[in-house]
Amino acid sequence: MRGAPATIAVDLRALVPEATGIGVYTRELLAALAARPGAPRYLGMAHRTSPGVGALADDGVDVEIQRAPLGSLWQQLHLPRRLARGDVDLLFSPIFTLPLACPVPGVVTVPDLTVYEVGAHHTLKVRLSIRFFLRRSLRRARRVIVISESTRSDLLDRYPWCAGKTEVIYPGVASRFRPAGVDAVAAIRAAEGAPGGYLLYVGTMEPRKNVDRLLAAWARLRRADPAFPPLLIAGAAGWHSDHTRTEIGRLAPLGVRHLGRVDDARLLRLYQGALAFAYPSLYEGFGLPVAEALACGVPTLTSNRSSLPEVAGDAALTVDPGNEEEIAEGLKRLVGDEGWRRELAAKGVERAKGFSWEKAAGETEAVFREVLGR
């Protein structure tokens, strides 16, 4: 950017208290933005600190905390007052909304349209809150970023007047996600108590993620063949997950293990050691776990809905996520056909190369530069 470096404030609510999908997007994109040559000053802002917020200092990002009991209250009341001081040139919100009274130009990322497309899988509070603020934020935003063509289509179905200022910028996959060697894979599987390999699911457990059908499909195969690989589930228990947790407990003797939230190092090992990855979600704005699994060379089964075919291309098996039998048949084929698994693994690594945080940062900075006229 020419002239004095701009100061761009970034809404860090997605990192509080812990990063899930949108939080990973915020953290990885901001780190890549700050690392660009001649980057503007990025100033992260949040209503309270967290490990994810604190770690941004290592990436050269300054952070300010304006304490507030709720993130939405902070964004609408505290943040505008802070921005009005005059030392910030632009606000970037990676999480759906901008302040209604935003005193600086704003750019917003809309990660998905789940509150409309699968609204029943959100609480009433979340649906009403995002729907109320989203329309107003879209009108206020100078530019709107979406993370897939699928999400762009969903957005423009609801808000066609956004077409001229909406841009698709794909997220990236961190460079640490890569295949492991044969010996390392064997060691990972042994450490997980599954020397013959395991199936893996990664993500928050909530109705939209369709874990119940995955469990039912897997259990059918395991009962028919006790040698069928165990299923490991990595991720926190989310909203409305009581039934899923009950099913996991019931199926534990068959070979299901819920690992809970895992740290980045273990997550990488879990991907690398998996015989196959299963992610039959009902709706995604992008589907970062699929891209991460592909990058690790893990044969993948995912959904044929929303953005997931767009992410997977021909490098994964896509199935109807509403059809338990189709999920089961897909898992059976992945496990039983070693040659096909090798083919998918190679395709997956190549496919994932198209998703780079450096590329995403360059395209995002170009949006900022256009808004600022620099």
Secondary structure, 3 states (H helix, E strand, C coil): CCCCCCEEEEECHHHCCCCCHHHHHHHHHHHHHHCCCCCCEEEEEECCCCHHHHHHHHHCCEEEECCCCCHHHHHHHHHHHHHCCCCCCEEEECCCCCCCCCCCCEEEEECCCHHHHCHHHCCHHHHHHHHHHHHHHHHHCCEEEECCHHHHHHHHHHCHHHHHHEEECCCCCCCCCCCCCHHHHHHHHHHCCCCCCCEEEECCECHHHCHHHHHHHHHHHHHHCCCCCCEEEECCECCCCHHHHHHHHHHHHHCEEEEECCCHHHHHHHHHHCCEEEECCCCCCCCHHHHHHHHCCCCEEEECCCCHHHHHCCCCEEECCCCHHHHHHHHHHHHHCHHHHHHHHHHHHHHHCCCCHHHHHHHHHHHHHHHHCC
